[in-house]
Each structure stands twice: as C-alpha cells, then as structure tokens.
Amino acid sequence: RDTIYPLIQEGRKDFLFDMENIAYISSSVLGFIITLYQDLKAKKGHLKLVNVQPSVSNLLAITRLDKIVELFNDQETAMKSFQ
C-alpha cells in the first residue's frame, strides 16, 4: 500500500504484479487486491497479475478474483495487453 498508492497519486493507473515468488496470499492481501482493483477501475486503470503460482491461482479462482483481475503466464504478453 505504501508503495502503490503514492504512484497512483502521481497519476499512474496501470499496474502489473509479478507473482512468481509468491506461493501464498492472506485474506488481507486479497482485500488489498480488491480495493486496488476498484480504485484503479474508477480511474480507468488496470491491475494485472503475471506468473501466478498454482496455489495462489486456486485461491483467486475460489474467490472469483480471477474473473476481474487479468492473469498472464508471461510478462511480455501481460505488457502487451496494456496497449
């Protein structure tokens, strides 16, 4: 939060999070993802995730966050999706 929201205040609205080294996310992180998604959507921005590990992907599917946040297997495809 301390890193992302100052960037939003500067006018950035598109974010790509590389989840390669993240095997677990807590409920507070899920809440942050939802809030960030809503904040960015209001500013016509986007939140996308790349290299999501299976355990995290399963959690995103259970919570249906995979329906609102785009998931990508590689960074190049994810970056191109912003254009």
C-alpha positions in Angstrom: 0.0 0.0 0.0 2.8 2.4 1.0 4.4 1.8 -2.4 1.4 1.6 -4.7 -0.8 4.5 -3.6 1.8 7.2 -3.9 2.3 6.1 -7.5 -1.5 6.3 -8.1 -1.4 9.9 -6.6 1.3 10.7 -9.2 -1.1 9.6 -11.9 -0.1 6.1 -12.7 -3.1 3.9 -13.3 -1.8 0.6 -14.8 -0.1 -2.0 -12.6 1.4 -5.4 -13.3 2.3 -7.5 -10.3 4.8 -10.4 -10.9 3.7 -13.1 -8.5 6.4 -15.6 -9.4 7.9 -15.9 -5.9 4.5 -15.8 -4.1 3.1 -19.1 -3.0 0.5 -17.8 -0.5 -1.5 -14.7 -0.1 -3.5 -13.8 3.1 -7.0 -12.5 3.3 -5.7 -9.0 3.9 -3.8 -9.2 0.6 -7.0 -10.4 -1.1 -8.7 -7.4 0.3 -5.9 -5.1 -0.9 -6.2 -6.6 -4.4 -10.0 -5.9 -4.4 -9.6 -2.4 -3.1 -6.8 -1.6 -5.5 -8.8 -3.0 -8.5 -11.8 -0.8 -7.6 -9.6 2.3 -7.1 -7.9 1.7 -10.5 -11.1 0.9 -12.3 -12.5 4.2 -11.1 -9.5 6.0 -12.7 -9.8 3.9 -15.8 -6.7 1.9 -14.9 -5.9 -1.8 -14.8 -4.4 -4.3 -12.4 -2.9 -7.4 -13.9 -1.0 -10.4 -12.4 1.7 -12.4 -14.1 3.4 -15.7 -13.2 0.7 -16.6 -10.6 1.6 -19.8 -8.8 -1.0 -22.6 -8.7 -1.8 -22.2 -5.0 -2.5 -18.5 -5.5 -4.3 -19.1 -8.8 -6.6 -21.6 -7.0 -7.4 -19.0 -4.3 -8.1 -16.4 -6.9 -10.5 -18.8 -8.6 -12.3 -19.7 -5.4 -12.8 -16.1 -4.6 -13.6 -15.3 -8.3 -11.0 -12.6 -8.4 -9.6 -14.3 -11.5 -12.8 -13.0 -13.2 -12.0 -9.4 -12.6 -8.1 -9.3 -12.5 -6.4 -10.5 -15.6 -3.8 -13.3 -15.1 -0.9 -13.9 -17.5 1.7 -16.6 -17.8 4.5 -14.4 -19.1 5.5 -10.8 -18.7 5.7 -10.0 -22.4 2.1 -10.9 -23.1 1.0 -9.1 -20.0 2.8 -5.9 -21.0 1.4 -6.0 -24.5 -2.1 -6.3 -23.0 -1.8 -2.7 -21.7 -1.6 -1.3 -25.3 
